[in-house]
Amino acid sequence: MGDIVKTNNLDVYYINGISKENAVKFTQFWKRNGFIGDDKQTIQLEMLDNNIVHVNLIEKKFYQNKPLNLEEQISITRIQKMITDSVFNKNWVTIVITDNTFKPLQRDL
């Protein structure tokens, strides 16, 4: 799973070329933008060979088979851009919806 940065209700693991500094910046970004709720979240940050950052988000099992609606798709795209600009110095960011083992789910985006 990687090294970890922990805050209230949020664990951020980072692997494959993501620095602790960027993991902390991401955690601060996530909190500052109100994405931390009452339920515990676990996120994994991963740098791919082509310098694309994957933000692996675990989705609750209840939602895993439901297609994303247009509003959700737009929100994900907007958040990806915000993370790219605010945290990863213009490295492209892709949000990946995963199960609790960080295996990507086949979801329509």
C-alpha positions as a Markdown table, in Angstrom:
| # | Residue | x | y | z |
|---|---|---|---|---|
| 1 | Met | 0.0 | 0.0 | 0.0 |
| 2 | Gly | 3.0 | 2.3 | 0.5 |
| 3 | Asp | 4.0 | 5.0 | 3.1 |
| 4 | Ile | 1.2 | 6.9 | 4.8 |
| 5 | Val | 0.1 | 10.4 | 5.8 |
| 6 | Lys | -2.7 | 10.3 | 8.4 |
| 7 | Thr | -5.2 | 12.9 | 9.5 |
| 8 | Asn | -8.6 | 12.8 | 11.0 |
| 9 | Asn | -10.8 | 10.4 | 8.9 |
| 10 | Leu | -8.2 | 10.4 | 6.1 |
| 11 | Asp | -5.3 | 8.0 | 5.3 |
| 12 | Val | -3.3 | 8.9 | 2.2 |
| 13 | Tyr | -0.9 | 6.2 | 1.0 |
| 14 | Tyr | 1.8 | 7.2 | -1.5 |
| 15 | Ile | 3.9 | 4.9 | -3.8 |
| 16 | Asn | 5.9 | 4.9 | -7.0 |
| 17 | Gly | 7.6 | 8.3 | -7.0 |
| 18 | Ile | 5.1 | 10.3 | -5.0 |
| 19 | Ser | 7.0 | 12.3 | -2.4 |
| 20 | Lys | 5.9 | 12.7 | 1.2 |
| 21 | Glu | 5.8 | 16.4 | 0.5 |
| 22 | Asn | 3.3 | 15.9 | -2.3 |
| 23 | Ala | 1.2 | 13.5 | -0.1 |
| 24 | Val | 1.0 | 16.1 | 2.6 |
| 25 | Lys | 0.1 | 18.8 | 0.0 |
| 26 | Phe | -2.6 | 16.5 | -1.3 |
| 27 | Thr | -3.9 | 15.8 | 2.2 |
| 28 | Gln | -4.1 | 19.6 | 2.9 |
| 29 | Phe | -5.8 | 20.2 | -0.4 |
| 30 | Trp | -8.4 | 17.4 | 0.3 |
| 31 | Lys | -9.1 | 18.9 | 3.7 |
| 32 | Arg | -9.1 | 22.6 | 2.5 |
| 33 | Asn | -11.7 | 21.8 | -0.2 |
| 34 | Gly | -14.1 | 20.0 | 2.2 |
| 35 | Phe | -13.6 | 16.5 | 0.8 |
| 36 | Ile | -13.1 | 14.9 | 4.3 |
| 37 | Gly | -16.4 | 13.8 | 5.8 |
| 38 | Asp | -17.6 | 11.9 | 8.8 |
| 39 | Asp | -16.6 | 8.5 | 7.3 |
| 40 | Lys | -13.0 | 7.3 | 7.2 |
| 41 | Gln | -11.4 | 7.6 | 3.8 |
| 42 | Thr | -8.4 | 5.8 | 2.4 |
| 43 | Ile | -6.7 | 7.1 | -0.7 |
| 44 | Gln | -3.6 | 6.0 | -2.6 |
| 45 | Leu | -1.4 | 8.3 | -4.7 |
| 46 | Glu | 0.7 | 6.6 | -7.4 |
| 47 | Met | 3.0 | 8.0 | -10.1 |
| 48 | Leu | 2.9 | 6.1 | -13.3 |
| 49 | Asp | 5.8 | 5.8 | -15.8 |
| 50 | Asn | 4.4 | 8.5 | -18.0 |
| 51 | Asn | 4.3 | 11.0 | -15.1 |
| 52 | Ile | 0.5 | 10.7 | -14.7 |
| 53 | Val | -0.6 | 10.7 | -11.1 |
| 54 | His | -3.4 | 8.3 | -10.2 |
| 55 | Val | -5.5 | 9.3 | -7.2 |
| 56 | Asn | -7.0 | 5.9 | -6.2 |
| 57 | Leu | -10.3 | 6.4 | -4.4 |
| 58 | Ile | -12.0 | 3.6 | -2.6 |
| 59 | Glu | -15.7 | 3.5 | -3.3 |
| 60 | Lys | -18.2 | 2.0 | -0.9 |
| 61 | Lys | -19.5 | -1.3 | -2.1 |
| 62 | Phe | -23.1 | 0.0 | -2.2 |
| 63 | Tyr | -22.2 | 2.4 | -5.1 |
| 64 | Gln | -19.8 | 0.2 | -7.1 |
| 65 | Asn | -22.3 | -1.1 | -9.6 |
| 66 | Lys | -24.1 | 2.2 | -10.2 |
| 67 | Pro | -23.1 | 4.3 | -13.2 |
| 68 | Leu | -21.8 | 7.8 | -12.7 |
| 69 | Asn | -24.2 | 10.5 | -13.7 |
| 70 | Leu | -23.2 | 13.5 | -15.8 |
| 71 | Glu | -22.9 | 15.8 | -12.7 |
| 72 | Glu | -20.5 | 13.3 | -11.0 |
| 73 | Gln | -18.4 | 13.0 | -14.2 |
| 74 | Ile | -18.1 | 16.8 | -14.4 |
| 75 | Ser | -17.2 | 17.0 | -10.7 |
| 76 | Ile | -14.4 | 14.4 | -11.1 |
| 77 | Thr | -13.0 | 16.2 | -14.1 |
| 78 | Arg | -13.0 | 19.5 | -12.2 |
| 79 | Ile | -11.3 | 17.9 | -9.1 |
| 80 | Gln | -8.7 | 16.3 | -11.3 |
| 81 | Lys | -7.8 | 19.7 | -12.7 |
| 82 | Met | -7.7 | 21.3 | -9.3 |
| 83 | Ile | -5.3 | 18.6 | -8.0 |
| 84 | Thr | -3.2 | 18.9 | -11.1 |
| 85 | Asp | -2.8 | 22.7 | -10.6 |
| 86 | Ser | -2.6 | 22.8 | -6.8 |
| 87 | Val | -0.6 | 19.7 | -5.8 |
| 88 | Phe | 1.4 | 18.0 | -8.6 |
| 89 | Asn | 3.0 | 20.9 | -10.5 |
| 90 | Lys | 1.1 | 20.3 | -13.7 |
| 91 | Asn | 1.6 | 16.5 | -13.7 |
| 92 | Trp | -1.7 | 15.2 | -15.1 |
| 93 | Val | -3.9 | 13.7 | -12.5 |
| 94 | Thr | -6.5 | 10.9 | -13.0 |
| 95 | Ile | -9.0 | 9.9 | -10.4 |
| 96 | Val | -9.4 | 6.2 | -10.3 |
| 97 | Ile | -12.4 | 4.6 | -8.6 |
| 98 | Thr | -11.3 | 1.4 | -6.8 |
| 99 | Asp | -12.4 | -1.3 | -4.5 |
| 100 | Asn | -10.9 | -1.6 | -1.0 |
| 101 | Thr | -7.8 | -3.3 | -2.4 |
| 102 | Phe | -7.1 | -0.3 | -4.8 |
| 103 | Lys | -8.1 | -2.5 | -7.8 |
| 104 | Pro | -9.8 | -0.2 | -10.4 |
| 105 | Leu | -13.5 | -0.7 | -10.9 |
| 106 | Gln | -14.9 | -0.7 | -14.3 |
| 107 | Arg | -17.1 | 2.4 | -14.1 |
| 108 | Asp | -18.4 | 4.6 | -16.9 |
| 109 | Leu | -16.8 | 8.0 | -16.6 |
